[in-house]
Every structure is written in structure tokens, then in C-alpha cells.
Amino acid sequence: MPVKITDYRIRMSGEGKPFIALILAGGIEIVKSANGNSYATAKKCSLATTFDEAIAKSLVGTEMPGTIQREQCDPYEFTVEETGEVLLLSHKYAYAEEQTVQQDYAREFSQMA
């Protein structure tokens, strides 16, 4: 399933230089909350680019092959905007190119055999 460029942001690098990050969203998913209720969501992530703002703006709405996958990372605090609740998370979402996704599935399948 392709991912869609839904927006862009101007961010600062570790050296204090501005760069453009594309905001990507995957397809709709239905998940269960901790209390058992179902809700619709979509995985989102950002992708650093070398684009200027005009190019990034023109790409909003474009679909790209690949997926957004969950990756383990060092624990960090995340504040839920709607409630102010602070969560300790140890995962992030990242864009995976279509070829990488196929290689991951092949590796998982070969480990099961």
C-alpha cells in the first residue's frame, strides 16, 4: 500500500540549519484501544529532504511506494496534545521503501522455514 505526502515542516538540523521534512501517512487501520473500543488511525512519520519549500508544497498529495513501519528506539517522553497526558514510548514510525519491505518479508519467511 502506498504512503501519501500529507504536509511538510521546516525543521532545524543538529547544526542549527533549516531543512524540509515531508509528513507521510499510511493507509487507514482499525485498532483496539486499551478498553476494547475500536478506532480508525493511520501511521505517520516524517522524512528529511533536500527540497526547498516550493517543491515540498508541490508534492503534498503525492503517493509514494512503501510503508510506514514501527521501529524500536531509545525511550522518550511524548505528550498527547488532546489530553496533556505524558507517555514514555520506546518506538517510532519510519518510512520503508518498497524494496526494503519485500526484503524484510523474505527474511522473516526464511526464518520461519
Buried (B, 14 or more C-beta within 10 A) or exposed (E): EEBBBBBBEEEEEEEEEEEBBBBBBBEEEEEEEEEEEEEEEBBBBBBEBEBEEEEBEEBEEEEBEBBBBEEEEEEEEEEEEEEEEEEEEEEBBBBBEEEEBEEEEEEEEEEEE
